[in-house]
Amino acid sequence: MSSPAVPDHAQGRARRLALVAVGALVALLGGVTAPASADYVLIEGDGSTWSRVIVNQWVADVSANGIQVVYSGGGSSLGRKNFAHYQDDFAITEIPYQGTDEFGAPDTSLGRPYAYVPIVAGGTAFSYHVEVGGKLMRDVRLSGATIAKVFTNQIVNWSDPAIAADNNGRLFPNLPIVPVVRADPSGTTAQLTGWLNSQFPAIWQPYFGKAGQSTYYPTKSGARMLSAAGSDQLMNTISSSAGNGTIGYVEYSYALNKDYPVVKLLNAAGYFVEPSALNVAVALTKAKIDDDDATSPGYMTAILDDVYTNPDPRAYPLSSYSYLILPTGPSGSGAGQDSRMTTLKRQSLLDLMFYGLCEGQAKAMDYGYSPLPLNLVQAGFEQLGKLKTADANVDIQNRDATKCNNPTFVAGDLNANHLADIAPMPATCDAAGFGPCLSAGQDGTGIDTGGGIRMTLGVPSAPVTPAGLVLAVPTDAGISLTGQRDPGNTRVTASAAVPTITVVDTRTDDLITSWQVHAQAQAFTGGTGIVDAKYLGWTPEIHQVVAETGGLLAARAGSAVPSFLNDMASSGLSVGQVLGGTTSSGRGTTTLGAVLDLAIPSNTAQGSYTSTLTITLVAG
């Protein structure tokens, strides 16, 4: 077995950061290391490509402690099969053993004792390649019903009225749709088809020919559909020079690595959302976990029906978990025993997963995944304890889930998820019937006209942006916040200016109204954790107001907002705040700015963190 190379995410991240209004770099101190053992041996695993990106990162990280792991992501179905035939020490899968597969063949462990360990959460994304004028179209929105019809060959052109309706009348090119599906049996395919079967049975089941999910995606003779083996090849097919018109399903990390757009998927609350770590965390608050009977074969697997229909406006519907299949039998060749495992293999696997469930979760968001909440991490530790049950020589001392540096944890509440608590609400222009929200350089035809700062234009009532009212920001703007410790080491502070923001109002007298510019920051992520945006405050400024000759235009800055660390009643910029607005309506140009003030606790983990500041112009 050979280990696939870990994808290089640095270039993709750099391009994406050019699209955010605030890119913060905070230098901090701290960090926790995983326990190390002097005695390890090589262990081998196979399975999921959906979770391969983060697993390979963990494998690279633990190698410094002497833990050597070869992980071959050949797909969940192959991983389950290889585990059952004792070809690997562990496997990773998105779905549990099914009993029988689609063709009636056994899909069981064939008697090899095992348990499931949840390892990471994420969203299955729909990445696409649509060009207009030779440039990528972004910010595309699709409903689940439209997705279902695309992947069952009922919608075959990007100019279809259903796609235009999902995007509130945005124009799409006359371009054939080419769905790209997995050629190999896949847990990602099972996730997609399980969702289609649950939520759109009238569309999916006639195409499939029966009810249920499938690890093999069914293709029809003569249909315009491509197949690719593995997530890498599927993503490469979409992003290739010949990929114009394609759309496929992959774990979000693969699209991020390619810096390719993903569909904003309509959720039950009527908002189109992306599979970000925060939106996945919100969605999975409705997951039902089989935790009633620790002896059950399905213990710790998820039931996702309520995730698909989560009514929270932030929830990404197609969110799920990945699981490690853990060998739990004692050494030996008899029934109920494991002929492959040894003490040193169990110790190596234990410490790999100790790192993955603890420090490794802090890296999940950097790679397009969502960290597990504390209750699942603790359940994972309980499952890992079965290695000690199988072999008394396995060392499980000093492995405490509550001491993990996991960004979801909330002290004193094992069921809380900090990421879900701080996830921002979607913009009004991402609601069905509004918008769509378009990033800089995108217009109603999807043509990329160049740009830099990603901004949202949202209005609580139609029209979304009155003609003649324009919000402008400098292209490729960004802010660097460098943390400094105070002499008493009680806090880390930083300050920087927001790039100048301009509002130009040329509306006619019958349309002119007041306006305000709002802003809200996402949590800072990266490093070894997250920094809540409540610790970010600001002092808004009006730089200049130039009214037309004889005009009445006047404006004032919004109120100063302190960091939570300076005023515990403050929510900082974690909620929407006013940058400035008119006190007297009129035609003219107004320039605004602000000074950001960051104050965070001194025990914040060392690292570099990034955040996005969303700027919104509200008229009326």
GUKOLZA-859387 format. One record per atom (N, C-alpha, C): x, y, z; residue in one letter. Coordinates in pm, whole numbers, plus 50000, padded with zeros to 5 digits. Layout:
XYZa...
This chain:
500844987950000m500005000050000m500885012550000m500505022449924s501275034749919s500445046149974s501135056150027s500435067550087s500335078849986s499115083749956p498975094749861p499525107649919p499985116449832a500535129149877a499455137649940a499815145250041v498875154650103v498745166750011v497515170749972p497355182249883p497915194849946p498465203749862d499005216449908d497885226649910d497495231050031h496375240350044h496825254950047h498125257450056a498575271050079a498185280449967a498365276049842q498065284749730q496595288149723q495725278149743g494285280649740g493855290249848g494445288849969r494075297850077r494475312050045r495655313849985a496115327249954a495175334149856a494695326949758r493755332849662r492435336349729r491985327649817r490695330449882r490795342449973r491935344150040l492065355150133l492035368650061l492345368649933a492245380949856a490815385549842a489845376949873l488435380349857l487775384849986l488505385150097v487855388850221v488175403250256v487265409150334a487445423050370a488475424750479a488625415050566v489625415750671v490385402650675v491675403050661g492505391250680g493405393950797g493215387350910a493925390851032a495005380851062a496195385851096l497305377351135l497635380751278l497415371251371v497585373751513v498685364651566v499735370151620a500815362151676a500565360251824a500425347651868l500075344452005l501005333852059l500825330352184l501645320152247l500765309152304l501295297052311g500555286052372g500675273552292g499765263852317g499755251352242g499945239352331g499405228052290v499485215552364v499975204852269v500795195852313t501275185152228t500685171952273t500555162752177a500015149552206a501055141052275a500645131152356p501605122452421p502355114052318p503565110852348a504375102752257a504835090252329a505025079752253s505525067152307s506775063252233s507705056752300a508955052552237a508745040352150a507635033352167d507445020552099d506225021052006d506515022751878y505465022651777y505905013851661y504925008951585v505215001651462v504315007251352v504655004351229l503865009051115l502455003151120l501465011651097i500085007051083i499565011550947i498605004050893e498075006550760e496555007550764e496035016850687g494585018550678g494165021950537g492875021050512d492335023550379d490905028650396d490365034350289g488965038250293g488695051950236g487965059850310s487345072350265s488285081750192s487835086450075t488505097950013t487895110950065t486645110250111w485945122050165w486755128250279w487325119950368s488065125050483s489575123650466s490035119750348r491465116950330r492335129250353r491875141050314v492705153050326v493095155450471v492135155150563i492455157850703i493185146050766i492835133750729v493535122050783v495015122450745v495315125750621n496715126450579n497465137550653n496755148350688q497405158750767q497745153450906q496825146050967w497125140151098w498285130351089w498305122350983v499395112650964v500735119950957v500775131050884a502015138850874a502395144751009a501415149351084d501705155651213d502275145651314d501695133551323v502135124151426v503445117351391v503895118651267s505165112351231s506315118051312s506175130651358a507215136751441a507365129651575a506295122951619n506345115351745n506745100751724n507085097351600g507505083651572g506405074251531g505175079551515i504045071251473i504025070851320i504205059351262q504245057851117q502945051451067q502275058450976v500965054050926v500965055050775v500465044950709v500195045350566v498675044850549v498115055550490y496675055850465y496425057150316y495745047350258s495405047350115s493915049650101s493545061250052g492125064550038g491545058749911g491165046249915g490605039649797g489095039949792g488465046949887g487015047449894g486485039750014g485375044350069s484805038250189s484485023450170s483885020050056s483485006150033s484704996950030s485785001349962l486994993249958l487614992250097l487575003150173g488115002850309g487394992850397g486054992550390r485294982950471r485634968650429r485744966450299k486054953050248k487444948750291k488444957450276n489814953750313n489944951050462n489214958750544f489234956350687f488674942550718f487564939150654a486924926250679a487844914550643a488704916650544h489614905950499h491004907150563h491124914850671y492374916150747y493514921350661y493214929750563q494264935550481q494774948750539q494054954150637d494444966750700d494264965950850d494874975650918d494734976451063d493524984751103d493074993451016f491875001551040f491315005750906f490105010850907a489475016350787a488725029050825a488415037250725i487635049250747i486495049350645i485305052550692t484115051650606t483115062550644t482285066350548e481195075750576e479905068550614e479805055850580i478595048250615i479015035250683i478215030150774p478555017450840p478365005650745p478794993950789y478524981650714y477024980650688y476654976950564q475254976850523q474594963050530q475374952650562g474834939150562g475014932650426g474394938750323t474614934750184t474734947350100t475474946449989d475594958149903d474484958149797d474584967049701e473534968749600e473344956349514e474364947749510f474314935949424f474084923049503f473784924549632g473494912949715g474724906449776g475914912249752a477134906749810a477254911149955a477924903350040p478064907150181p478804920450198p478274928850284d478964941050326d478974940750479d479814932050533t479964930150677t481444928950709t481744928350836s483144926550878s483574911950871s482684903250827l482974888750817l483464882950949l482934888451058g483254883151190g484414890051260g485114898951192r486214906151260r485604916251357r485944915651486p485354924851585p485764939251556p484834948551573y485124962551541y484204971751619y484544984551615a483684995151669a483885007451581a482885016351580y482985028751503y483455040051594y484375048251542v484865060051613v484625072251525v483745081551563p483575093751482p484875101651482p485295106351364i486595113251359i486515127751312i485585131051223v485515144851175v484175146851105v483725159351102a482485162851033a482795171250910a481855171950819g482055180150700g480805180750614g480895188250507g479785189650415g480145184150279g479215176850219t479385172450081t478965183949990t479915188749912a479705200749831a479445197249686a478825206549615f478615205349471f479485215849404f480635211449353s481525220649284s481165220649135s481355232049071y480895233448934y481895241848853y481785240948722h482655248348630h481765254148522h481455266848535v480655273948434v481415286548397v481715288148270e482455299748224e481555308948142e481785322048161v481155332248078v482265341648035v482455343147905g483535351547857g484905346347898g485025333147916g486295327247951g486645328148098g485705332648182k485965334148324k484935326548406k485365321648523l484485313548607l483305321448662l482155315348658m480965320648724m480975315748868m480685324448962r480685320949104r479345324749166r479205321049294d478015324749373d476725318749318d476805306649261v475625300049206v474815293649318v473515294849313r472605289349413r471715278649348r471515267549419l470615257149369l469805251449484l468565248349457s467725241249554s468025226449547s467615219149650g467805204749650g467055198049536g465865202949506a465085197149396a465795199049262a466405210749244t467155213049120t468355203749112t469075202249223i470215192849227i469745178849190i468645174649251a468125161149224a467815159349076a467245169449013k466915168348870k468155168848782k469175176248826v470425176548751v471085162748750v471105156048867f471795143348878f470905131448838f469705134348791t468875123848730t468535127348586t469315136648527n469205140248385n467865146348347n467195152748440q465935159548408q466165174448378q467235180248433i467665193748396i469025192148331i469135196448205v470315193048125v471035205248069v470605217248104n471265229248053n471305239848162n472415247248168w472545257448272w471555269048252w470975270248134s469985280848110s468575276648149s468425265048213d467105260148252d466405270248344d465095272448325p464365282048409p464445279048559p464575266348596a464655262948739a465935268548801a467025268448726i468285273948776i468195289048785i467605295348685a467405309848690a466535313648809a465495305848835a464595308848948a465325307649081a466175297249096d466955295849220d467835308049243d468255314349133n469175325649141n468475339049120n467155339049141n466355351349139n466505358949007n466525351548896g466545357748765g467925360348708g468965356548778r470325358148726r470475350348594r471175356148499l471315349948367l472415339448367l472145328148302f473125317348286f473335314548139f474515309748102p474775307047960p474005294847910p473785294447780n473195282847714n474315272447703n474425263847803l475565254647816l475065241247870l475355230347801p474915217247852p475515214347990p474705208548078i475165204148209i475755190048196i476935188248254v477575175048254v477815170948400v476915163048460p477165158248596p478385148948597p479215150348699v480375141548718v480135133648846v480135120348835v479825111648948v480995102248972v480975095649087r482045086349119r481905073549038r483035068748985a483045056048911a483215044149003a483755046649123d484035035949219d482985036149330d482805025049402p481895025149518p482415034949622p481545043449672s481995055149749s481035058749861s481595062149976g480785067350085g480185080850051g480905089049973t480375101949930t479135100049844t479175090149755t477995087049674t476845082449764t477155074349865a476115069849957a475495081550032a476315091350071q475775103150138q474825110750046q475255112949921l474425120249826l473125112749799l473225099849766t472015092449729t471095090149848t471675089049969g470835088050088g470025100650109g470635112150085w469925125050095w468845126049987w469185122349864l468195122749756l467025113549787l467315101649838n466245092049868n465345096949981n465945103650079s465175108550194s464345120950159s464955130150084q464315143150065q463585144749932q463995137149830f463395138649697f463105124949637f462325116749709p462085103049661p461365102549526p460485112249500a459735112049374a460635114649254a461785120949278i462745123349170i463775112249164i464295108049281w465385098449286w464955084149257w463885079649319q463565065349312q463175060449172q462425068249092p462195063548954p463485062448873p464445071248900y465725070748829y466535058548874y466585056249005f467355045149061f466655031749039f465355032149029g464585019949008g464105013449135g464415019449249k463975014149378k464275024549485k463835022049605a464125030949717a465495027549775a466105037649838g467355035149909g468525042849853g469645041849926q470885048149884q471725038049807q472835043049753s473745034349677s475155039549690s476115030449703t477515034449701t478035035749558t477335029549463y477635031049321y476635040849262y477125051249190y476155060349130y475635054348999y474315052648986p473775046548864p473825056248747p474375051948636t474405060148514t473535053648406t473005061948320k472095057148215k472775058048078k472545048047996s473105047847862s472615059847782s473545066747719g473205078047636g473105091247709g473115091047842a473015103447919a474345110747917a474295124047923r475495132147930r475955132348076r476825123048113m477305121648249m478695115348245m479615120548326l480965115248334l481175108348467l482055098348468s482405091148591s483905092648616s484285094148743a485685095448780a485925087648908a487055080748916a487385072649033a488075081349138a487475082249255g488075089649364g487745104449361g487825110749478s487495125049488s488485133649411s489785130049413d490785137749341d490465138349192d490195126549132q489935126248990q488625133148955q487635132049042l486375138949015l486605154049014l487355159149113m487615173449119m488495177849003m489455169548964n490305172848849n489485173648720n488495164948707t487635165248588t486875178348579t486335182748692i485575195248694i486475207248662i487655207548721s488525219248709s489395219248584s489315208948503s490145208248383s489695218448280s490555220848182s490225230448075s489025225847994s488755212747995a487595207247923a486365205948011a486425211348133g485355209048230g484205218748226g484205228248132n483135238148129n481775231448115n480865234348209g479525228448210g479365217648314g480465213148376t480395201948470t479935206348609t479405196648683i479075198148825i479215184348888i479815183749006g480005170949074g479965172549224g480025161449295y479915161549441y481215156449504y481745164249595v482985160849667v482915166749807v483775161749895e483905168450024e484435182449998e483975191950077y484255206150057y485755209050043y486595201350113s488025204050114s488625203349974s488105194649889y488675193049755y488425205549671y487255211449683a486965223849610a487805235349664a487985235949796l488805246449855l490235245449804l490765233349798n492145231449754n492335236149610n491305234549527k491375238949388k490955253549371k490495259749480d489935273249474d488815273949371d487955263549374y486835262949281y485535265749356y484585272049288p483325275449356p482495263149387p481665264449491v480695254049525v479315260349530v478315252249507v476935256749508v476525261149649v475785272049657k475065275349779k473755267549773k473555258749871l472435249449870l471285254849955l470075254049903l468895259049976l468595250250095l468415256350212n468085248650331n466605250350368n466205243750476a464785243450514a464265256950557a465165265950597a464745279350639a464585288850521a464955284350401g464805292850283g466015301250251g467195297150299y468435304150270y469385295150191y470145301150102f471165294050026f472495295550100f473115284250139v474315284850223v475385275550167v476645278650196e477775270450159e478125260650271e478895249950242p479235239950344p480435243950429p480395256050486s481485260550571s481495252750702s482605253350775a482705246350903a481605250750999a481295263650999l480275268651092l478885264051051l478585264350921n477265259950877n477065244950898n478135237150881v478065222750910v477835220451059v478555227951142a478385226451287a476945229151329a476345239451271v474935242651301v474035231151257v474235226351134a473375215851080a473405203351167a474595199651213l474755187151286l474285187751431l473825199451475t473185199851607t471895191651607t471365188551489k470135180551479k470435165851449k471695162051441a472025147951416a471625139451537a471065127751510k470755118251615k471835107451614k472485105851727i473595096451738i473115083751809i473445072351753d473105059451816d474065057251933d473655062152050d474505060652169d473775053652283d472705046452250d471925039752355d472595027252408d473225019652320d473765006752358d475195005652307d476165006552397a477575006252358a477974992952295a477154982752309t477484969652250t476884967952111t476064977852067s475414976851937s476434978751825s476334971251714p477254973051602p477214987051542p476064993751556g475945007251500g476205018251600g476735014951717y476995024851821y477905035851768y477485048351787m478205060451749m478015064251602m477145057651529t476825062151394t475655071951400t475495079751293a474525090851295a473315087951210a472165093351254i470925093651176i470735108251134i470705110751002l470845124350952l469545130650901l468415123850914d467175129150858d466855143250909d467065145651038d466755158851094d467815169151058d469005164551018v470025173750968v469585179450834v469025170950749y468575175350617y467515186250627y466715186050733t465595195450745t465775205150862t467005206850908n467275216151018n466725229950983n465855235751068p465215248451033p466075260651057p467285259051107d468155270551132d468605276650999d468525289850983p468905296150855p470365293750816p471205289850913r472645288150885r472995273950844r472085264550857a472395250250842a472655246350697a473745238750674y474005232950542y473415218850542y472445216050454p471675203650465p472485190750451p473465190450362l474165177950332l475445177050415l475265176850548s476365176150644s476365162450711s477545157550746s477625144050802s478955141950871s479155129650923y480375125650991y481105114850912y482375113150946s483155101850897s483585093651018s483775080450999y484065071351109y485315063051081y486085060551186l487155050751179l486605037451226l486905026751152i486535013251195i487705007751277i487445005751404l488475002351503l488474987251530l489614980451518p489644966151551p489624964251703p488664956551753t488484955451899t488734941451954t489034931751868g489234918151917g490624916251976g490774907152073p492094903852125p492914896352021p494224896352037s495094889551942s494834874551941s494874868751824g494644854451812g493984851251679g493854838551650s493274834351522s491924827551538s491374827351657g490094820951681g488934830351658g487724825151675a486524833351660a486534844651762a486184856851719g486164868351807g487534874151836g488564868951770q489924873951790q490414880751663q491554887651674d492094895151561d493504890451532d493684884351415s494974878451380s495984888651331s495574900951311r496484911151255r497064920551361r496294922851468m496684933251563m497664928151668m498584937251708t499544934751815t499464946251914t500154945052026t500154955952125t500664968852064t501774968251990l502364980451935l501494986451827l500804978251750k499874983651651k498714990751718k498204984651824r497094991051896r497555004351957r498765004552012q499275016852072q499455027651966q499965023951851s500135033551741s498795039051696s497795030251682l496465034651639l495825043351746l495985039651873l495425047651982l495975061751980l497295063151966d497895076451976d497685084651848d497555077851733l497135085051612l495775091351634l494835083551689m493485088651706m493355097951826m494215096251927f494225106152034f494555119851976f495555120151888y495905132851825y494755137651736y494195128751654g493135132751562g491925138251632g491535132051744l490345136551817l490615148951902l491875151751929c492205163352013c492795174651930c494145175451925e494795186251854e494405186451706e494215174751648g493885174151506g492585180851470g491635181451563q490355187951535q490525202951512q491555208851574a491785223151557a492215226651415a492695216551340k493105219151202k491985216451102k490875211251150a489815206951058a489325218350970a489105230151028m488525241150951m489455246050841m490775245150865d491725249350762d491605240850636d491085228750650y491045219450538y489615216550491y488685225150530g487325223850478g486435214450554g486795210950678y485995202150762y485465209850883y484675203050964s484145209151086s484515200251204s485075205951311p485505197851426p484325191251497p484615179851561l483595172851638l483305180051769l482055179751816p481745185151948p482255175852058p482295180952181l482915173652291l482235160352320l480905159752309n480235147152342n480685135952249n480925139152120l481385128852027l482865125652049l483655135552088v485065132752119v485145123452240v484335126152341q484335117352459q483875103252422q482845102352337a482385089152294a483475082052214a484225089752133g485325083952059g486395078452152g486675085652262f487645080852360f487165067852426f485865067252452e485315054852510e485505043152414e485305045652286q485525035052187q486995031152182q487895040852186l489325037652184l489735029552306l488985031152416g489265023152534g489115008252511g488405004452403k488254990252371k489584983952327k490534992252285l491864987052256l492534981952384l492304989052494k492824984752623k492114972152671k490804971452645t490054959352682t490594947252608t490954949252482a491484938152401a492904934352441a493654944052495d495074941752525d495464950252645d495684943852757a495984951052881a497274958952874a498154955952779n499424962852769n499334976252697n498164979552641v497994992552575v497895003352682v498635014352664d498675025352760d497665036052721d496655037952807i495645048252778i495675059252884i496735060052964q496835070253067q497025084153004q496515094253074n496685108253034n496055111352898n495025104052863r494265107252743r492885111952788r492735125052807d491525130752865d490865140052763d489665136452721a488985144052617a488735158552658a488485160952787t488155174552830t489355183852824t490565178352807k491755186552795k492175188952651k491385183952557c491685185852416c491525200552377c492365205152288n492255218752236n491355218652113n490055217552136n489085216152029n488225228752023n488135235151905p487415247951897p485915247151919p485335235251925t483885234451949t483545234252097t484525231452184f484205228552323f483715240852399f482735238652485v482235248752576v482355243052716v483155249552800a483405244352934a482105242353010a481955230453068g480805227553151g479575222653077g479645222152945d478465217752869d478925208352758d478805195252782l479305185352686l478505185152558l477285190152559n476435189552440n476475202352358n477135212652410a477185225352338a478245224852228a478085233152129n479035234152018n479305248851996n480515253152032h480855267352025h480755272751883h481165264751785l481105269351646l479665272251605l478745263451648a477335265751616a476825278351685a477335281251805d476885293051878d477315305951810d478505306051748i479025318451692i478805319651542i478235309551477a478035310151332a477145322051296a477565330451201p476755342151165p475535338251083p474505346451092m473325344351010m473635347850865m472995341050770p473225344550629p472685358350597p473235364350493a472785377450449a471385376550387a470665387650392t469325388050333t469345384350185t470425388250116c470475385549972c470725370849942c470935362350045d471025347950025d469705341050056d468675348750084a467355342850104a466675340349969a465865329949964a465105327149842a464255339249806a464275343349679g463525354849634g464255367949644g465455367949704f466275379849716f467595377449644f468385388249631g469725387149578g469765383549431g470755375249393p471675367949481p472825376649532p473455372249644c474695378549689c475765375649584c476445385849539l477495384049439l478815389549493l479875381549485s481175386249529s481725396249429s482755403449471a483335413749386a483745407849252a483425415049145g483785410349013g482715402048945g481595399249014q480495391648956q479305401048933q478605399148822d477395406848799d476255397348766d475125402848724g473945394748700g474085384448590g475125385848506t475365375848402t476435365948443t476995367748564g478035358648610g479395361948556g479565373148485i480865376348428i481775381848535i482985376448544d483985381148640d484645393448582d484415405048643t484975417448593t486185421848674t486765412648751g487885415948837g487365420248972g488185420149072g487715424349203g488695420649309g488285421949433g489185418949541g488455416149669g487635425449717i487005423849847i485635417449829i485375407049905r484075400449901r483105408449987r482005412849930m481055420750008m479635416549974m478745419150068t477345415250054t476485427750050t475595428449952l474635439349943l473265433749977l472745437150093g471475431550136g470505442450177g469255440750139v468205450350172v467015442550226v466385446950336p465305438950395p464045438450311p463915446950209s462745446150122s463195449349980s462445444249882a462815446549742a462675461349709a463465467149618p464535460549545p465765458749630p466625449249590v467805446349670v468755458049673v469075464049557t469945475649551t469285486149462t468765496949519p468115507049435p469085512449332p468565514249210a469415519349103a470015532649144a471335534149124g471995546749155g472595547249294g472475536749373l473095536249505l474165525349501l475425529249518v476535519949496v477455519949618v477845507949661l478835505949767l480135501549701l481235508249731a482525504749670a483585503249778a484455493449759v485575491149849v486825489149765v488005491749820p489235489849742p489425475149705p489875472449584t490135458649544t491385453549615t491365440449642d492505433649705d492895439749839d491905445349908a492195451150039a492295440350145a493025443250249g493135434050360g493755441150478g493655435150593i494195441250715i495025431050788i496155435150839s496995426550920s496985431451064s496545422951154l496535426051297l497635417751363l498625424351420t499725417251485t499585418951636t499375407851703g499105408351846g500325412151929g500085420252032q501125424152127q500645421152269q501505415052349r501135412352488r501375424652575r500475426952671d500685437952764d501745433752868d502325443252939p503415439853033p503025429653138p501775429553180g501355420053282g500885406753225g500975404953093n500545392753024n499095389253060n498225399453058t496805397153087t495965396652959t496515401652850r495775401952726r496725403752609r496185400952489v496885403752364v496025413652287v496645424652239t495895435052170t496495437852032t495665443351945a496115447451812a495155458051761a495645466451671s494835477151615s495215479251469s494225482551386a494485485251244a493285492451185a493495498951071a492435506551006a491725498150901a490405499850891v489615493750784v489845501950657v490065495650541p490215503250416p488995512150391p489235523250326t488165532950300t487035526750219t485825529050264i484605524050199i483835536150147i483335535050024t482675546449959t481245543049922t480345552149949v478955550949906v478645562649813v478205559349692v477845569649594v476345568549568v475625579849589d474175580049571d473825589849460d473335584649347t472915593149235t471435591149202t470665586149298r469255583249274r468455595949249r467385594549175t466495605849148t465685609149272t465085620849273d464375625649392d463275616149437d462595609549342d461485600949380d461945587649439d463235584349425l463755571749477l464685573449597l465145585549619i466185587249719i465645584849860i466415577649940t466065574550079t467345575250162t467195573350290s468365572250377s469065558950351s470285557250399w471015544550391w471955543150509w472315530650536q473315527550638q474255516750586q475495517350631v476465506650604v476645498750732v476405485650723h476565476650837h477775467550815h478275461850922a479375452250911a479255441951022a479705429850992q479735418951090q480935410151060q481655406151165a482855397751147a482555383451184a483145374151109q483125360051146q484205357551251q484115346251319a485145342351414a486475340751342a487565344151410f488915341851357f489225327051369f489595320751260t489895306551261t491315304151211t491865292451247g493215288951208g494035286251332g495355287351319g496195284751435g495855271251495g495565271051622t495155258651689t493805260351755t492975269051700g491655270951759g490915282051688g490045289051762i489295300251706i489315311551806i489095323651755v488955335551839v487605341651806v486735342451905d485385347751885d485465362351841d484635366051744a484625379751693a484105389851796a483595385051909k483165394352013k484355401952072k485565396452052y486765403052103y487255414152010y486585415951895l486965426251800l485995437951811l486515449651843g485715461851848g486185471651743g485545483451739w485985493551643w485475507351680w486085517251617t485625530951625t485375535851483t484105536851440p483805541251303p484145555951280p484365559251153e484725572951116e484025576750984e483595589150974i483195594750845i484375603050795i484945599050683h486115606250632h485725618850557h484685617750474q484315629250392q482905627650340q482155638650331v480845638950268v480875650050162v480665646150038v480645655849928v479245655449865v478425665249900a477065666049846a477075673349713a476095670149627e475975677749503e475665692249538e475985701149449t475795715449475t474355718349520t474235724249637g472925727449691g472215715749754g472875704049758g472235691949809g472215691449962g471445681850015l471225680750159l471955669050223l472785661850147l473415649950199l474255652750324l474015644950429a474815645750551a474875631750611a475965628650680a476145615250735a476905615950866a476755605350945r477535604451069r477975590051090r479015588751167a479585575551195a478745568051298a478805554851293g478145546751394g478855547751529g478255542151629s478825542651764s480035533451776s480965537451862a482105528851891a481625516151959a482265504951926v481915491951983v483155486352051v483115483952184p484305478752252p484445463652236p485635458752256s485875444352265s485185438852389s484745426352381f484135419752497f485085419952617f486385419552590l487355419352700l487375432652774l486945443352708n486885456552771n485505459752828n484495452952777d483125455152824d482355442152806d482095435052915m481495421852905m480035422152859m479465434052845a478115435252788a478155436452637a479355437552581s479495439652437s479595426352362s478985426052245s479135414552155s480175417152048s480845428952055g481845432251956g481255432151816g482085428251720l481625427651582l481115413751546l480845405251647s480265392051618s478805393351576s478195404851601v476855407951553v476945420251464v475925422751384g475955434051293g476035447351367g476925456051321q477095469251379q477065479651268q476685492151304v476565502851205v477905509851190v478395510251066l479615517851036l479285532651020l478185535350955g477765549250937g476515549750851g475925561650842g474725563250762g474335577750749g473315580150670t472885593950645t472035599250760t472205612150786t471295619350876t470375628350796t470775630850670s469955638450577s470205632750438s469145628350370s469295621650242s469605631650131s470395627050035g470715635449921g471725628649832g471905634049713r472875628349620r474285632949657r475245623949632g476625627449662g477445615249697g478645617849747t479605607149779t480025608149924t479995596649992t480405595950132t481495585350147t482575588750215t483625578850243t483675576250393t483795563350427l483755559050565l484945549950594l485245548250721g486285538950764g486105535850911g487065529150968a487015525851110a488395521351155a488635522551284v489825517051346v489415504651425v489965493251389l489675480751459l490505479751585l489895474851691d490585472651818d490315458451864d491345450251866l491245436351908l491855434752046l491135428452137a491665425252270a491195411352306a492145401852320i491815387852343i492535382852467i492025372152528p492675366852649p494105362452622p494955363452723s496375360152708s496625345352689s495655336852724n495855322452708n495375317352572n495075326352480t494695322052345t495865314852280t495565303752214a496635295552157a497405302952049a498695300452044q499555306451943q499125302551803q499275311751709g498985308251570g498555320151488g498325317751360s497815327851268s496345324951240s495515335251246y494085333651235y493555343051127y492455339251064t491835347950965t490345349550993t489815360850949s488395363650966s487895370950843s486595370950823t485965378450715t485035388950773t485185401150728l484285411950765l483335414450649l482065411850671t481065413550565t480465427550573t480565434850463i480065448650456i478725448450382i477715454650441t476365454450382t475825468650373t475265472150259l474605485050239l473105483050247l472455490250336v471015488950355v470365502350324v469405502350233a468725514550192a467295514650244a466795526550274g465405527750312g465215529350460g
